[in-house]
Amino acid sequence: MTKRKLQMTAFSRFFLFLIIFVPATFFGVSYIKGEDGIQTLKNMMGMETTESPQQSTSNTNSETFVNGEVKRLQDELKEKERRLKDLYQENELLKKQADDAKAELQEVKTQLEKIKKAFN
């Protein structure tokens, strides 16, 4: 008897690729996100779940992260408010200087007019 060579169609190769690639990708992404891929899969399938101690650590880490983020944002807000106050003060100073310069310019114009009248 002759031995037949196993031939695969393009679809069967693609299907085999998906059977291997999709789960590997799912678990890889779960690992990168810091999640338990098997537990996520069980939750999606509706299987009975139990709380893992890793999740409580994750919650503690996220609370610490959130608290740190809140503090950073509060500090940033204080800095922005201080900068805004400084800019308002600088703006008022510049307005005053502009008004003084306008008044001085007006005074110089009137003096110039007086000098022109004196020579005419």
A tleap script that builds the chain and sets N, CA, C and O, in Angstrom:
source leaprc.protein.ff14SB
mol = sequence {
  NMET THR LYS ARG LYS LEU GLN MET THR ALA
  PHE SER ARG PHE PHE LEU PHE LEU ILE ILE
  PHE VAL PRO ALA THR PHE PHE GLY VAL SER
  TYR ILE LYS GLY GLU ASP GLY ILE GLN THR
  LEU LYS ASN MET MET GLY MET GLU THR THR
  GLU SER PRO GLN GLN SER THR SER ASN THR
  ASN SER GLU THR PHE VAL ASN GLY GLU VAL
  LYS ARG LEU GLN ASP GLU LEU LYS GLU LYS
  GLU ARG ARG LEU LYS ASP LEU TYR GLN GLU
  ASN GLU LEU LEU LYS LYS GLN ALA ASP ASP
  ALA LYS ALA GLU LEU GLN GLU VAL LYS THR
  GLN LEU GLU LYS ILE LYS LYS ALA PHE CASN
}
set mol.1.N position { 0.818 -1.177 0.000 }
set mol.1.CA position { 0.000 0.000 0.000 }
set mol.1.C position { 0.865 1.245 0.000 }
set mol.1.O position { 1.909 1.335 0.646 }
set mol.2.N position { 0.382 2.156 -0.734 }
set mol.2.CA position { 1.119 3.414 -0.807 }
set mol.2.C position { 0.635 4.350 0.290 }
set mol.2.O position { -0.532 4.351 0.680 }
set mol.3.N position { 1.550 5.117 0.752 }
set mol.3.CA position { 1.225 6.066 1.808 }
set mol.3.C position { 0.775 7.376 1.162 }
set mol.3.O position { 1.465 7.928 0.305 }
set mol.4.N position { -0.395 7.866 1.586 }
set mol.4.CA position { -0.904 9.118 1.047 }
set mol.4.C position { -0.310 10.288 1.798 }
set mol.4.O position { -0.164 10.248 3.020 }
set mol.5.N position { 0.021 11.294 1.085 }
set mol.5.CA position { 0.550 12.496 1.687 }
set mol.5.C position { -0.623 13.331 2.194 }
set mol.5.O position { -1.637 13.478 1.511 }
set mol.6.N position { -0.469 13.872 3.400 }
set mol.6.CA position { -1.521 14.699 3.979 }
set mol.6.C position { -1.462 16.080 3.345 }
set mol.6.O position { -0.433 16.754 3.390 }
set mol.7.N position { -2.563 16.485 2.762 }
set mol.7.CA position { -2.621 17.799 2.139 }
set mol.7.C position { -3.633 18.650 2.890 }
set mol.7.O position { -4.724 18.196 3.237 }
set mol.8.N position { -3.242 19.891 3.131 }
set mol.8.CA position { -4.132 20.811 3.841 }
set mol.8.C position { -4.534 21.927 2.892 }
set mol.8.O position { -3.719 22.434 2.122 }
set mol.9.N position { -5.792 22.293 2.963 }
set mol.9.CA position { -6.264 23.404 2.148 }
set mol.9.C position { -5.871 24.708 2.831 }
set mol.9.O position { -5.444 24.717 3.985 }
set mol.10.N position { -6.020 25.780 2.115 }
set mol.10.CA position { -5.674 27.094 2.667 }
set mol.10.C position { -6.565 27.412 3.868 }
set mol.10.O position { -6.098 27.977 4.858 }
set mol.11.N position { -7.835 27.054 3.783 }
set mol.11.CA position { -8.742 27.321 4.894 }
set mol.11.C position { -8.348 26.528 6.132 }
set mol.11.O position { -8.380 27.057 7.243 }
set mol.12.N position { -7.977 25.269 5.953 }
set mol.12.CA position { -7.605 24.461 7.121 }
set mol.12.C position { -6.327 24.989 7.758 }
set mol.12.O position { -6.195 24.950 8.981 }
set mol.13.N position { -5.382 25.481 6.961 }
set mol.13.CA position { -4.175 26.095 7.529 }
set mol.13.C position { -4.524 27.372 8.284 }
set mol.13.O position { -3.999 27.625 9.368 }
set mol.14.N position { -5.407 28.166 7.709 }
set mol.14.CA position { -5.848 29.402 8.368 }
set mol.14.C position { -6.574 29.080 9.671 }
set mol.14.O position { -6.341 29.732 10.688 }
set mol.15.N position { -7.438 28.095 9.644 }
set mol.15.CA position { -8.188 27.696 10.835 }
set mol.15.C position { -7.246 27.193 11.929 }
set mol.15.O position { -7.422 27.538 13.097 }
set mol.16.N position { -6.275 26.406 11.577 }
set mol.16.CA position { -5.286 25.911 12.536 }
set mol.16.C position { -4.479 27.074 13.124 }
set mol.16.O position { -4.192 27.101 14.321 }
set mol.17.N position { -4.123 28.022 12.274 }
set mol.17.CA position { -3.411 29.217 12.739 }
set mol.17.C position { -4.252 29.972 13.765 }
set mol.17.O position { -3.733 30.372 14.807 }
set mol.18.N position { -5.537 30.171 13.490 }
set mol.18.CA position { -6.411 30.888 14.419 }
set mol.18.C position { -6.574 30.138 15.735 }
set mol.18.O position { -6.631 30.756 16.799 }
set mol.19.N position { -6.650 28.815 15.671 }
set mol.19.CA position { -6.806 28.016 16.890 }
set mol.19.C position { -5.606 28.215 17.810 }
set mol.19.O position { -5.752 28.183 19.032 }
set mol.20.N position { -4.443 28.417 17.248 }
set mol.20.CA position { -3.238 28.614 18.063 }
set mol.20.C position { -3.028 30.094 18.393 }
set mol.20.O position { -2.681 30.429 19.526 }
set mol.21.N position { -3.232 30.975 17.426 }
set mol.21.CA position { -2.893 32.388 17.576 }
set mol.21.C position { -3.849 33.152 18.489 }
set mol.21.O position { -3.392 33.936 19.321 }
set mol.22.N position { -5.146 32.951 18.362 }
set mol.22.CA position { -6.125 33.731 19.136 }
set mol.22.C position { -5.978 33.507 20.641 }
set mol.22.O position { -5.901 34.493 21.374 }
set mol.23.N position { -5.935 32.284 21.142 }
set mol.23.CA position { -5.748 32.124 22.588 }
set mol.23.C position { -4.405 32.675 23.077 }
set mol.23.O position { -4.325 33.268 24.153 }
set mol.24.N position { -3.363 32.475 22.286 }
set mol.24.CA position { -2.052 33.005 22.688 }
set mol.24.C position { -2.105 34.521 22.786 }
set mol.24.O position { -1.542 35.104 23.712 }
set mol.25.N position { -2.766 35.151 21.854 }
set mol.25.CA position { -2.912 36.606 21.886 }
set mol.25.C position { -3.742 37.039 23.085 }
set mol.25.O position { -3.390 38.007 23.760 }
set mol.26.N position { -4.836 36.340 23.360 }
set mol.26.CA position { -5.698 36.674 24.499 }
set mol.26.C position { -4.916 36.616 25.806 }
set mol.26.O position { -4.971 37.551 26.605 }
set mol.27.N position { -4.197 35.534 26.025 }
set mol.27.CA position { -3.439 35.396 27.270 }
set mol.27.C position { -2.271 36.380 27.317 }
set mol.27.O position { -1.924 36.874 28.390 }
set mol.28.N position { -1.672 36.665 26.183 }
set mol.28.CA position { -0.584 37.646 26.142 }
set mol.28.C position { -1.062 39.037 26.512 }
set mol.28.O position { -0.411 39.735 27.289 }
set mol.29.N position { -2.197 39.444 25.958 }
set mol.29.CA position { -2.749 40.765 26.275 }
set mol.29.C position { -3.178 40.821 27.733 }
set mol.29.O position { -2.960 41.831 28.402 }
set mol.30.N position { -3.782 39.757 28.232 }
set mol.30.CA position { -4.167 39.716 29.646 }
set mol.30.C position { -2.945 39.856 30.536 }
set mol.30.O position { -2.983 40.568 31.540 }
set mol.31.N position { -1.873 39.186 30.178 }
set mol.31.CA position { -0.636 39.263 30.965 }
set mol.31.C position { -0.074 40.681 30.949 }
set mol.31.O position { 0.362 41.187 31.983 }
set mol.32.N position { -0.082 41.318 29.791 }
set mol.32.CA position { 0.435 42.682 29.669 }
set mol.32.C position { -0.403 43.651 30.494 }
set mol.32.O position { 0.139 44.573 31.104 }
set mol.33.N position { -1.726 43.450 30.519 }
set mol.33.CA position { -2.603 44.313 31.303 }
set mol.33.C position { -2.515 44.023 32.793 }
set mol.33.O position { -3.064 44.776 33.597 }
set mol.34.N position { -1.842 42.958 33.172 }
set mol.34.CA position { -1.692 42.610 34.579 }
set mol.34.C position { -2.884 41.854 35.125 }
set mol.34.O position { -3.106 41.839 36.336 }
set mol.35.N position { -3.645 41.234 34.265 }
set mol.35.CA position { -4.822 40.479 34.678 }
set mol.35.C position { -4.514 38.984 34.615 }
set mol.35.O position { -3.534 38.547 34.013 }
set mol.36.N position { -5.388 38.226 35.257 }
set mol.36.CA position { -5.286 36.772 35.186 }
set mol.36.C position { -6.134 36.327 33.999 }
set mol.36.O position { -7.360 36.429 34.035 }
set mol.37.N position { -5.485 35.837 32.952 }
set mol.37.CA position { -6.189 35.471 31.726 }
set mol.37.C position { -7.178 34.342 31.930 }
set mol.37.O position { -8.265 34.358 31.350 }
set mol.38.N position { -6.816 33.357 32.750 }
set mol.38.CA position { -7.710 32.219 32.993 }
set mol.38.C position { -8.946 32.681 33.749 }
set mol.38.O position { -10.062 32.264 33.436 }
set mol.39.N position { -8.747 33.556 34.758 }
set mol.39.CA position { -9.891 34.060 35.523 }
set mol.39.C position { -10.793 34.909 34.626 }
set mol.39.O position { -12.017 34.827 34.729 }
set mol.40.N position { -10.213 35.702 33.771 }
set mol.40.CA position { -11.001 36.498 32.833 }
set mol.40.C position { -11.808 35.592 31.917 }
set mol.40.O position { -12.978 35.860 31.645 }
set mol.41.N position { -11.188 34.529 31.444 }
set mol.41.CA position { -11.875 33.572 30.587 }
set mol.41.C position { -13.024 32.910 31.336 }
set mol.41.O position { -14.107 32.733 30.780 }
set mol.42.N position { -12.792 32.542 32.608 }
set mol.42.CA position { -13.860 31.943 33.410 }
set mol.42.C position { -15.002 32.926 33.613 }
set mol.42.O position { -16.169 32.540 33.546 }
set mol.43.N position { -14.682 34.191 33.859 }
set mol.43.CA position { -15.727 35.206 34.026 }
set mol.43.C position { -16.532 35.374 32.746 }
set mol.43.O position { -17.751 35.537 32.796 }
set mol.44.N position { -15.863 35.337 31.601 }
set mol.44.CA position { -16.566 35.468 30.329 }
set mol.44.C position { -17.459 34.264 30.066 }
set mol.44.O position { -18.536 34.407 29.487 }
set mol.45.N position { -17.024 33.080 30.483 }
set mol.45.CA position { -17.798 31.861 30.260 }
set mol.45.C position { -18.912 31.716 31.284 }
set mol.45.O position { -19.816 30.901 31.098 }
set mol.46.N position { -18.863 32.496 32.368 }
set mol.46.CA position { -19.892 32.412 33.398 }
set mol.46.C position { -19.641 31.310 34.396 }
set mol.46.O position { -20.560 30.900 35.105 }
set mol.47.N position { -18.427 30.823 34.470 }
set mol.47.CA position { -18.107 29.794 35.453 }
set mol.47.C position { -18.038 30.426 36.832 }
set mol.47.O position { -17.866 31.637 36.975 }
set mol.48.N position { -18.175 29.574 37.847 }
set mol.48.CA position { -18.129 30.063 39.216 }
set mol.48.C position { -16.742 30.631 39.490 }
set mol.48.O position { -15.726 30.025 39.149 }
set mol.49.N position { -16.723 31.792 40.105 }
set mol.49.CA position { -15.438 32.443 40.353 }
set mol.49.C position { -15.206 32.603 41.842 }
set mol.49.O position { -16.146 32.663 42.635 }
set mol.50.N position { -13.972 32.669 42.194 }
set mol.50.CA position { -13.598 32.951 43.572 }
set mol.50.C position { -12.666 34.141 43.563 }
set mol.50.O position { -11.921 34.359 42.607 }
set mol.51.N position { -12.714 34.906 44.634 }
set mol.51.CA position { -11.839 36.064 44.739 }
set mol.51.C position { -10.419 35.592 44.972 }
set mol.51.O position { -10.164 34.761 45.843 }
set mol.52.N position { -9.524 36.111 44.214 }
set mol.52.CA position { -8.127 35.743 44.403 }
set mol.52.C position { -7.438 36.840 45.198 }
set mol.52.O position { -7.800 38.011 45.078 }
set mol.53.N position { -6.456 36.482 46.003 }
set mol.53.CA position { -5.756 37.500 46.783 }
set mol.53.C position { -5.007 38.486 45.899 }
set mol.53.O position { -4.682 39.589 46.338 }
set mol.54.N position { -4.735 38.106 44.679 }
set mol.54.CA position { -4.032 38.984 43.762 }
set mol.54.C position { -4.897 40.196 43.423 }
set mol.54.O position { -4.369 41.286 43.205 }
set mol.55.N position { -6.216 40.021 43.374 }
set mol.55.CA position { -7.096 41.132 43.059 }
set mol.55.C position { -7.097 42.156 44.174 }
set mol.55.O position { -7.141 43.354 43.891 }
set mol.56.N position { -7.050 41.735 45.439 }
set mol.56.CA position { -7.020 42.696 46.533 }
set mol.56.C position { -5.724 43.486 46.494 }
set mol.56.O position { -5.722 44.681 46.787 }
set mol.57.N position { -4.630 42.844 46.141 }
set mol.57.CA position { -3.368 43.556 45.980 }
set mol.57.C position { -3.480 44.542 44.832 }
set mol.57.O position { -2.976 45.663 44.902 }
set mol.58.N position { -4.144 44.108 43.781 }
set mol.58.CA position { -4.348 44.981 42.633 }
set mol.58.C position { -5.179 46.189 43.038 }
set mol.58.O position { -4.884 47.312 42.628 }
set mol.59.N position { -6.233 45.964 43.852 }
set mol.59.CA position { -7.058 47.076 44.310 }
set mol.59.C position { -6.248 48.025 45.172 }
set mol.59.O position { -6.380 49.243 45.043 }
set mol.60.N position { -5.408 47.485 46.054 }
set mol.60.CA position { -4.568 48.329 46.893 }
set mol.60.C position { -3.607 49.133 46.038 }
set mol.60.O position { -3.389 50.321 46.278 }
set mol.61.N position { -3.034 48.478 45.037 }
set mol.61.CA position { -2.119 49.187 44.145 }
set mol.61.C position { -2.847 50.279 43.382 }
set mol.61.O position { -2.314 51.377 43.225 }
set mol.62.N position { -4.063 49.998 42.900 }
set mol.62.CA position { -4.787 51.018 42.162 }
set mol.62.C position { -5.226 52.151 43.077 }
set mol.62.O position { -5.258 53.303 42.644 }
set mol.63.N position { -5.568 51.856 44.342 }
set mol.63.CA position { -5.910 52.929 45.276 }
set mol.63.C position { -4.694 53.802 45.536 }
set mol.63.O position { -4.803 55.028 45.577 }
set mol.64.N position { -3.542 53.179 45.710 }
set mol.64.CA position { -2.310 53.935 45.916 }
set mol.64.C position { -2.013 54.793 44.696 }
set mol.64.O position { -1.629 55.956 44.819 }
set mol.65.N position { -2.195 54.208 43.521 }
set mol.65.CA position { -1.972 54.956 42.284 }
set mol.65.C position { -2.931 56.131 42.189 }
set mol.65.O position { -2.525 57.241 41.844 }
set mol.66.N position { -4.216 55.889 42.498 }
set mol.66.CA position { -5.221 56.950 42.426 }
set mol.66.C position { -4.893 58.049 43.425 }
set mol.66.O position { -4.972 59.232 43.092 }
set mol.67.N position { -4.523 57.670 44.659 }
set mol.67.CA position { -4.187 58.677 45.661 }
set mol.67.C position { -2.980 59.499 45.226 }
set mol.67.O position { -2.964 60.719 45.395 }
set mol.68.N position { -1.985 58.846 44.675 }
set mol.68.CA position { -0.813 59.557 44.172 }
set mol.68.C position { -1.170 60.481 43.024 }
set mol.68.O position { -0.668 61.601 42.931 }
set mol.69.N position { -2.039 60.000 42.155 }
set mol.69.CA position { -2.469 60.808 41.013 }
set mol.69.C position { -3.266 62.018 41.488 }
set mol.69.O position { -3.100 63.117 40.959 }
set mol.70.N position { -4.132 61.823 42.485 }
set mol.70.CA position { -4.920 62.933 43.030 }
set mol.70.C position { -3.990 63.977 43.636 }
set mol.70.O position { -4.164 65.174 43.407 }
set mol.71.N position { -3.009 63.531 44.404 }
set mol.71.CA position { -2.062 64.470 45.029 }
set mol.71.C position { -1.287 65.226 43.963 }
set mol.71.O position { -1.085 66.435 44.077 }
set mol.72.N position { -0.853 64.520 42.930 }
set mol.72.CA position { -0.111 65.177 41.853 }
set mol.72.C position { -0.975 66.227 41.162 }
set mol.72.O position { -0.508 67.327 40.863 }
set mol.73.N position { -2.235 65.882 40.911 }
set mol.73.CA position { -3.135 66.827 40.249 }
set mol.73.C position { -3.438 68.023 41.145 }
set mol.73.O position { -3.550 69.148 40.657 }
set mol.74.N position { -3.575 67.790 42.471 }
set mol.74.CA position { -3.800 68.905 43.390 }
set mol.74.C position { -2.597 69.841 43.404 }
set mol.74.O position { -2.755 71.061 43.377 }
set mol.75.N position { -1.403 69.273 43.447 }
set mol.75.CA position { -0.193 70.100 43.418 }
set mol.75.C position { -0.105 70.889 42.115 }
set mol.75.O position { 0.264 72.064 42.104 }
set mol.76.N position { -0.450 70.224 41.030 }
set mol.76.CA position { -0.426 70.889 39.730 }
set mol.76.C position { -1.444 72.023 39.687 }
set mol.76.O position { -1.169 73.087 39.132 }
set mol.77.N position { -2.624 71.797 40.276 }
set mol.77.CA position { -3.657 72.827 40.320 }
set mol.77.C position { -3.185 74.030 41.130 }
set mol.77.O position { -3.382 75.173 40.717 }
set mol.78.N position { -2.562 73.777 42.285 }
set mol.78.CA position { -2.040 74.879 43.104 }
set mol.78.C position { -0.997 75.673 42.332 }
set mol.78.O position { -0.990 76.903 42.374 }
set mol.79.N position { -0.122 74.975 41.633 }
set mol.79.CA position { 0.911 75.646 40.849 }
set mol.79.C position { 0.286 76.495 39.746 }
set mol.79.O position { 0.717 77.623 39.507 }
set mol.80.N position { -0.730 75.952 39.076 }
set mol.80.CA position { -1.401 76.699 38.003 }
set mol.80.C position { -2.123 77.922 38.566 }
set mol.80.O position { -2.102 78.986 37.948 }
set mol.81.N position { -2.765 77.785 39.738 }
set mol.81.CA position { -3.443 78.923 40.358 }
set mol.81.C position { -2.437 80.001 40.745 }
set mol.81.O position { -2.700 81.188 40.556 }
set mol.82.N position { -1.281 79.597 41.289 }
set mol.82.CA position { -0.247 80.563 41.649 }
set mol.82.C position { 0.261 81.277 40.400 }
set mol.82.O position { 0.457 82.493 40.404 }
set mol.83.N position { 0.472 80.513 39.337 }
set mol.83.CA position { 0.945 81.097 38.076 }
set mol.83.C position { -0.096 82.054 37.506 }
set mol.83.O position { 0.258 83.108 36.979 }
set mol.84.N position { -1.370 81.701 37.605 }
set mol.84.CA position { -2.447 82.562 37.123 }
set mol.84.C position { -2.472 83.870 37.908 }
set mol.84.O position { -2.627 84.944 37.327 }
set mol.85.N position { -2.319 83.780 39.224 }
set mol.85.CA position { -2.295 84.977 40.069 }
set mol.85.C position { -1.122 85.879 39.675 }
set mol.85.O position { -1.277 87.095 39.567 }
set mol.86.N position { 0.046 85.278 39.464 }
set mol.86.CA position { 1.220 86.050 39.044 }
set mol.86.C position { 0.976 86.736 37.701 }
set mol.86.O position { 1.358 87.890 37.507 }
set mol.87.N position { 0.338 86.018 36.777 }
set mol.87.CA position { 0.064 86.595 35.462 }
set mol.87.C position { -0.937 87.738 35.548 }
set mol.87.O position { -0.801 88.729 34.830 }
set mol.88.N position { -1.952 87.620 36.424 }
set mol.88.CA position { -2.896 88.718 36.620 }
set mol.88.C position { -2.180 89.948 37.172 }
set mol.88.O position { -2.429 91.068 36.726 }
set mol.89.N position { -1.289 89.737 38.143 }
set mol.89.CA position { -0.549 90.860 38.713 }
set mol.89.C position { 0.339 91.516 37.654 }
set mol.89.O position { 0.416 92.742 37.568 }
set mol.90.N position { 0.999 90.695 36.859 }
set mol.90.CA position { 1.847 91.227 35.793 }
set mol.90.C position { 1.010 91.990 34.770 }
set mol.90.O position { 1.435 93.031 34.269 }
set mol.91.N position { -0.173 91.474 34.464 }
set mol.91.CA position { -1.075 92.128 33.526 }
set mol.91.C position { -1.495 93.498 34.056 }
set mol.91.O position { -1.501 94.476 33.309 }
set mol.92.N position { -1.846 93.573 35.337 }
set mol.92.CA position { -2.247 94.849 35.931 }
set mol.92.C position { -1.086 95.843 35.905 }
set mol.92.O position { -1.285 97.023 35.618 }
set mol.93.N position { 0.119 95.371 36.201 }
set mol.93.CA position { 1.301 96.229 36.170 }
set mol.93.C position { 1.534 96.768 34.759 }
set mol.93.O position { 1.829 97.950 34.580 }
set mol.94.N position { 1.398 95.891 33.758 }
set mol.94.CA position { 1.592 96.322 32.373 }
set mol.94.C position { 0.516 97.313 31.940 }
set mol.94.O position { 0.807 98.250 31.196 }
set mol.95.N position { -0.714 97.121 32.391 }
set mol.95.CA position { -1.784 98.078 32.078 }
set mol.95.C position { -1.462 99.442 32.675 }
set mol.95.O position { -1.638 100.474 32.027 }
set mol.96.N position { -0.991 99.433 33.915 }
set mol.96.CA position { -0.644 100.689 34.587 }
set mol.96.C position { 0.500 101.373 33.850 }
set mol.96.O position { 0.470 102.587 33.648 }
set mol.97.N position { 1.509 100.605 33.449 }
set mol.97.CA position { 2.631 101.179 32.708 }
set mol.97.C position { 2.169 101.742 31.364 }
set mol.97.O position { 2.642 102.794 30.933 }
set mol.98.N position { 1.244 101.042 30.704 }
set mol.98.CA position { 0.726 101.520 29.423 }
set mol.98.C position { -0.048 102.817 29.618 }
set mol.98.O position { 0.087 103.743 28.818 }
set mol.99.N position { -0.858 102.895 30.672 }
set mol.99.CA position { -1.606 104.126 30.952 }
set mol.99.C position { -0.653 105.275 31.264 }
set mol.99.O position { -0.861 106.398 30.805 }
set mol.100.N position { 0.390 104.996 32.044 }
set mol.100.CA position { 1.383 106.026 32.362 }
set mol.100.C position { 2.093 106.498 31.093 }
set mol.100.O position { 2.330 107.692 30.913 }
set mol.101.N position { 2.429 105.548 30.216 }
set mol.101.CA position { 3.102 105.904 28.967 }
set mol.101.C position { 2.184 106.745 28.089 }
set mol.101.O position { 2.644 107.688 27.446 }
set mol.102.N position { 0.893 106.419 28.052 }
set mol.102.CA position { -0.061 107.215 27.268 }
set mol.102.C position { -0.165 108.627 27.825 }
set mol.102.O position { -0.199 109.601 27.073 }
set mol.103.N position { -0.216 108.728 29.150 }
set mol.103.CA position { -0.304 110.046 29.776 }
set mol.103.C position { 0.960 110.856 29.487 }
set mol.103.O position { 0.875 112.048 29.194 }
set mol.104.N position { 2.114 110.227 29.565 }
set mol.104.CA position { 3.376 110.914 29.284 }
set mol.104.C position { 3.440 111.341 27.824 }
set mol.104.O position { 3.906 112.438 27.514 }
set mol.105.N position { 2.975 110.481 26.932 }
set mol.105.CA position { 2.946 110.814 25.511 }
set mol.105.C position { 2.031 112.006 25.260 }
set mol.105.O position { 2.364 112.891 24.472 }
set mol.106.N position { 0.899 112.031 25.916 }
set mol.106.CA position { -0.037 113.143 25.759 }
set mol.106.C position { 0.604 114.439 26.265 }
set mol.106.O position { 0.449 115.500 25.660 }
set mol.107.N position { 1.317 114.335 27.369 }
set mol.107.CA position { 1.993 115.513 27.926 }
set mol.107.C position { 3.072 116.022 26.971 }
set mol.107.O position { 3.214 117.230 26.778 }
set mol.108.N position { 3.832 115.097 26.372 }
set mol.108.CA position { 4.866 115.481 25.409 }
set mol.108.C position { 4.227 116.130 24.191 }
set mol.108.O position { 4.769 117.098 23.656 }
set mol.109.N position { 3.092 115.620 23.743 }
set mol.109.CA position { 2.399 116.208 22.591 }
set mol.109.C position { 1.964 117.640 22.889 }
set mol.109.O position { 2.125 118.534 22.058 }
set mol.110.N position { 1.413 117.846 24.082 }
set mol.110.CA position { 0.977 119.211 24.433 }
set mol.110.C position { 2.178 120.150 24.525 }
set mol.110.O position { 2.091 121.302 24.101 }
set mol.111.N position { 3.291 119.677 25.070 }
set mol.111.CA position { 4.493 120.517 25.135 }
set mol.111.C position { 4.999 120.835 23.731 }
set mol.111.O position { 5.425 121.958 23.464 }
set mol.112.N position { 4.953 119.856 22.839 }
set mol.112.CA position { 5.376 120.066 21.458 }
set mol.112.C position { 4.494 121.107 20.782 }
set mol.112.O position { 4.994 121.967 20.057 }
set mol.113.N position { 3.197 121.035 21.012 }
set mol.113.CA position { 2.270 122.020 20.432 }
set mol.113.C position { 2.592 123.418 20.957 }
set mol.113.O position { 2.554 124.388 20.200 }
set mol.114.N position { 2.905 123.527 22.238 }
set mol.114.CA position { 3.252 124.833 22.821 }
set mol.114.C position { 4.524 125.384 22.189 }
set mol.114.O position { 4.621 126.580 21.915 }
set mol.115.N position { 5.505 124.499 21.957 }
set mol.115.CA position { 6.761 124.933 21.350 }
set mol.115.C position { 6.519 125.381 19.916 }
set mol.115.O position { 7.091 126.378 19.478 }
set mol.116.N position { 5.677 124.656 19.178 }
set mol.116.CA position { 5.360 125.032 17.796 }
set mol.116.C position { 4.682 126.392 17.755 }
set mol.116.O position { 4.982 127.211 16.886 }
set mol.117.N position { 3.770 126.636 18.687 }
set mol.117.CA position { 3.062 127.925 18.731 }
set mol.117.C position { 4.030 129.050 19.098 }
set mol.117.O position { 3.890 130.177 18.623 }
set mol.118.N position { 4.998 128.740 19.935 }
set mol.118.CA position { 5.951 129.772 20.353 }
set mol.118.C position { 6.838 130.187 19.182 }
set mol.118.O position { 7.193 131.361 19.080 }
set mol.119.N position { 7.205 129.272 18.306 }
set mol.119.CA position { 8.057 129.597 17.176 }
set mol.119.C position { 7.274 130.199 16.026 }
set mol.119.O position { 7.869 130.851 15.168 }
set mol.120.N position { 5.979 130.011 15.973 }
set mol.120.CA position { 5.167 130.565 14.880 }
set mol.120.C position { 4.728 131.922 15.189 }
set mol.120.O position { 4.036 132.546 14.385 }
savepdb mol mol.pdb
quit
